[in-house]
Amino acid sequence: MKIKYIFLLIFLCKAAYSQKKDDSTKVLNLKEVQVREQQFKFNIQSLPTTKGTFLYGGKKTEMINVQGLDANIAEKTPRQIFAKVPGVFVYDMDGSGNQINISTRGLDPHRGWEFNIRKDGIITNSDIYGYPASHYSMPMEAIQNIELVRGTGSLQYGSQFGGMLNYVAKQGDSTKVFDFESTNSVGSFGLLSTYNAVGGQVGKVNYYAYYSKRISDGYRDNSSSDYAAFSAQITYRPTEKLSIKADLSHSKYVFQLAGQQTDAMFAANPRVATRSRNFYSPDIYVPSVSFNWSLGNRTKLSWVTSAILGSRSSVLFDRTADVIDKIDPVTLQYANRQVDIDNYHSYTSELRVLHEYRVGKLPSVLVGGIQLMNNDLHRRQQGKGTTGSDFDLSITGNWGRDLRFKTQNIAFFVENRIYLTPKLAVSPGFRIESGESVMSGMISYYDASKFPDAIPHRFPLFGLTADYQLSTNQNLYAGFSQAYRPVIFKDIIPASIYEKSSDNLKDASGYNLEAGYKGNFEKLRLELTYFQLLYKNRLGTLAQTDENGAFQILRTNIGDSFTKGLEMFAEYYVRINAKANFSVFTSNSLMDARYLNAEIRSGEKNVSIKGNFVESTPQVISRNGLTFRLRKLSLTSLFSYTAKSYADALNTVQPSANGSVGLVPAYGILDFNATYRISSKLLLKFNLNNATDKQYFTKRPQFYPGPGIWASDGRGFNLTVSTRF
């Protein structure tokens, strides 16, 4: 920090003190003094012990300052945005930035559905109990910070194994009546993006609204994307202790799916498309009303009521990669496509209270609350679509599946942070959920009387975290928390006439355990964490014979898995002189994720997979970067390495003919990013992604968007201009 800033702060503090001394009835309002060097010195920090009505003490947390990153914000490149979060696995099959697919600690990355995903504390998972993927997609230009709490936070936020991922949006500038911001990007593969926002403060009302539009041709052939989003929020503060916020957000995109590839196709040309008529489109609204009330100096109350309303639609020629989508020589038409539509009506109301109190001379914090959910998921699938080539959801005839999945659930949670000594604090807590999901409807090839009438959700979860303050900038932490994942809609539905869902399906359950050291010094940040994750009652398929002796596939629980590992982060900052500095970081995870007592179907028999690696869990994920800053210029280089992984629980190495199983090879990606802050009103950003043009893929999905290889983006660039006035 420059000397003049230190003197300025001393002067302002002295002025405020003198003013208070002279006349206690007067208040001197001081404008915020923000020192640029501090703002960008470390753009990842731990969350404070408490924030609002949330308790973070004793847990492994990260807070990413998105506005301080040189990363590719226009296309939301996850390996760059989450580079300093150890162990983030990126499922990268959509380089245009429509959706972020990430996971940690060996969990499934599909649309982040192992996380409790929130926007400003508002749940955005489409249906926690029916289909927990998050289809809502915010533009990263609208994000101020990203908060991540690992699985030991599952008591407060939800039962998810992954913990909570919260996107904190920008708010209106409280020092201006009107403020306008515009961010525009152009780049490779036809990228055109614009983000425009207005905000400000008028009396006791703060407002912020944006509109975002992004189109792209995509890296692969037939992979165009058309994305749009808007949001409008108004916060009214009738008193200093009460605020009321209303928010309406929306996102929609239509993504043309280029189709999965076989290994031979990928080796010959990773950009080639196997489909030209496949489309996918989520259209999601997120309305909410929030109350935040300070009930005195020690008690805070928050009440959030929100909804997820919208749909997820697709029209696909749904075959494996080795089946060509071509015109029939007899009919002179393409084959009919399959249409699937989900409609979401998910409502949540969450009341939280945080109270600070003292036991003797030592402080304590009590957090408690209640969460109500009422969800209605309407799923229509296997509709016979058109033979055309555009995004057309019309069907002929009836649906193959027409189902409803309704859930009502209530959850109570309490967590109490108690200081046993001035340096040692423990936080015991529990969460109790009680609810039920009811499925009804029709499957054309299945007897509706065999549907489960009701699926109960009644379980207690317990946890305990602790932290010990070694010094002002060092502490130890440890935690244990139970977790739970309900059997979701897709686990219950038999895929064909040859399948049967078990009558005794069990919900997944288990725990997260972690212990770590954290040091935050003037020039160095260090964190080392050991973790364990037990995941019981994993879902899969087994072979069996029916009552008539015919072969049958049984959808059921196949066994348990156990993941252990280390997460390591270090960043070193060097101030060269008053105008220049640099920082270097390394972010690594070592994971060993294996099946315990488990077996799975292989052909028409069942085989043990005890000791096999869990799918999509590379043993090493390493990201290493260097950032150099000279006055208004910031340059960052990032190398991301991900070790090999397996696509299936059998750990198949030799790829199948259609590419659906086989080894996922290791890969390393080099990125260069630059930001030039010309003034407080004008900023330029340049990103060179995958500079070495590495041809790679991250996963062989077993279901949507189709089993096989989905090539990730090769070398590309984008240029961004941001203005504000």
Residue, then its C-alpha position, 0 to 999 in steps of 0.5 A: m500500500k502506498i504511504k499516501y494511502i496510509f496517511l489518508l486513512i489516518f486523517l479520515c479516521k481522526a476526522a471521524y473521531s473528532q466529529k463524534k467527540d464534538d457532536s455525538t448527534k452528527v454522523l460523518n459519512l465517509k466514502e469508501v477508499q479502495v486501494r487497487e493494489q490490495q484489490f488485486k493482490f490475492n483474488i481468492q480469499s476465505l469467507p469470514t466467520t459469519k456473513g449475514t445469517f450464514l455461518y462459515g467458521g471452521k469450514k473450508t471455504e473460498m471466495i473468488n473475486v471475479q472482477g479481479l480475474d484476467a480470466n475468459i469471462a465472456e465464455k465463462t471458462p471454468r478452468q480459468i475462473f476456478a483455477k485457484v480452487p484445488g480439485v475442481f474437475v471441469y466437464d468441458m463440452d460446451g466452450s461457448g459458455n452456456q453452462i458450467n459443469i464442475s465438481t470436487r472430490g470425485l463427484d459427478p460434474h453434470r451441471g453441478w448437480e452435486f452442489n447446492i447452487r445459489k444466486d445471492g443465496i437463492i437456490t437455482n437447482s431446478d428440482i433438488y429432489g427430482y432433477p437437481a441440475s442447475h439449468y439457470s445460467m447467469p452471465m459471468e459479467a454480472i457476478q461480483n464474487i463466487e463463494l464455495v463452501r465444501g461438503t461440511g456445510s451441508l447442514q446449513y444449506g442443503s444435504q448435498f455432498g458437494g456443499m454450496l456454490n453461491y454466485v454473488a451478483k453485482q448491485g447498483d452503485s450506491t454513490k450514484v443515481f445512475d450508472f451504465e456499464s457495457t461489456n462487449s466481446v468478439g472472438s473465435f468461432g463466431l463469438l459475439s457477446t454484449y452485456n449492458a447494465v444500469g444501476g444506482q441509488v435513489g433515496k432509499v432504493n437501490y436498483y440494478a438491471y442487465y441484459s446479456k446476449r451471446i451468439s457463437d458458431g461453436y468450435r465444432d461443426n453444427s454447434s451454434s449457440d444463441y444465449a440471452a439473459f436479463s435480471a432486474q433487482i430493486t432493494y428498498r431500505p426503509t430503515e438502517k436495519l431492514s432491507i427488502k429486495a425483489d428480483l426477477s432473473h431469466s436465462k435461455y439458450v438454444f444450443q445445437l449439439a454436434g453429436q458424440q464421436t467415436d475414437a476414430m472420428f476424434a483422432a481424424n478430426p475432433r471438430v467434425a459433427t455427427r449430428s446436424r439436427n440435435f438441439y437443446s434449450p433450457d428456459i428458466y425464470v428465477p423470481s424472488v423476494s428477500f427480507n433482511w432484518s437486524l433485530g438489534n446488534r446481535t441478531k439478524l434475520s433473513w427470509v427468502t422466498s423464491a421459485i424456479l419456473g421454466s423448462r428444459s427441452s431437447v429434440l435429438f436423433d438419439r443414437t450412438a455415434d456410429v449410427i449415421d443420421k442420413i436421408d432415407p433413400v425410399t422416403l427421401q426424408y430424415a428419420n423422426r427425432q425424439v422430443d423431450i420436455d421437462n417443466y419445472h415449478s419449484y418453490t422454496s421459502e427459507l427463514r434463517v436467524l443468526h444470534e450472537y451471544r456470550v458464554g462468560k467472556l467468550p463469544s458464541v454464534l447460533v444459526g438456525g432456520i427452516q426451509l420449505m420446498n414444494n416442487d412439481l416436475h412434469r416430464r414428457q419424453q420419447g415424443k415422436g418429433t419431426t423429420g426436419s432440421d430446425f429446433d422444432l418441439s412439435i410431436t406426432g401422436n402421444w408421448g412415450r412417457d408422461l410423468r409427474f414428480k411432486t415433492q413437499n419437504i420441510a427441513f430444520f437446521v441448527e448450528n452453534r459456534i462455541y468458543l471453548t477458549p479464545k482460540l478454539a471454537v467448535s460448531p456442532g449442528f444438525r439438519i432434519e428433513s421430512g418430506e415425500s415425493v410422489m410419482s404418477g403418470m404413464i410409461s407406454y412400455y411399463d405397468a403404471s401400477k408398478f410405480p412407487d406410490a411415494i418416496p419418503h425423505r425423512f432423515p437426520l444429518f449431524g455434523l461437527t466442525a472446529d478451528y484453532q487460531l494459531s496466530t492472527n493469520q494462521n489457523l487449523y480447521a477440521g470438520f465432519s458432516q453427514a450428507y444425503r442425495p435422494v433417488i432422483f427421477k431418472d433413477i426410477i424410470p426404466a429406460s426400456i421394456y427390458e429394464k426394471s427399477s428395484d422396489n427397494l431403491k435406497d437414497a445415497s448417504g454418507y459423509n464428508l470429513e476434512a482437516g486442514y491448515k490455512g495461512n494468510f500472510e502479507k506475501l504468501r497464502l497457503e492452504l493444505t486440506y486432507f479430506q474423505l468422502l463416503y458415498k453409500n448406495r450408488l446407483g447402477t444396473l445389475a443383470q437378473t432374470d424375470e419371473n419367466g426366466a428372461f434376461q432383465i436389467l435391474r436399476t438398483n443400488i450397486g454399492d459404496s465408494f470412498t474418496k480420500g485426498l489432499e487439496m493444496f494451494a499456495e500463492y506468493y506475491v512479490r512487489i517489485n516496485a511502486k509500479a510493478n508486482f507479480s504473483v505465482f500460484t499452484s493449486n493441486s489435488l491428489m485423489d483416490a476414489r474407489y468402489l468398496n463392496a460393489e458389483i455391476r452388470s457386464g453383459e448378461k452377468n454381474v461382476s465385482i468392481k471392488g477396488n475400481f476407480v470411480e468414473s471421472t475422478p482423475q488422481v491428479i488435478s493441477r493448475n499453475g499460474l503466473t500473473f505480472r502487473l505493471r501499472k494498469l496492465s495485468l498478464t496471466s499465464l495458466f497451465s492446467y493439467t488433468a490426469k487420466s480417468y475412466a468412463d465407466a465403473l468397470n474401468t474399461v481401457q480399450p475404447s468401445a466401437n461407439g466411443s461410449v466407454g474407454l480411457v479418458p487420456a490425461y491432458g494439459i492446457l495452456d492459457f494466456n490472459a491479459t487485462y488493461r485498465i485504461s481508466s476507471k471507465l474503460l477496460l480492455k481484456f484479451n484471452l488466448n485459450n488453449a494456446t497450444d491447440k491441444q486436442y482433448f476431451t474431458k469425459r465420455p458421458q453415459f447419458y445426456p447429451g449422448p454416450g461417446i466423446w465430446a471434443s473440447d475447444g481447441r485454440g481460440f481467442n477473444l477480445t473484450v471492451s468494457t465501458r462504464f459511465 
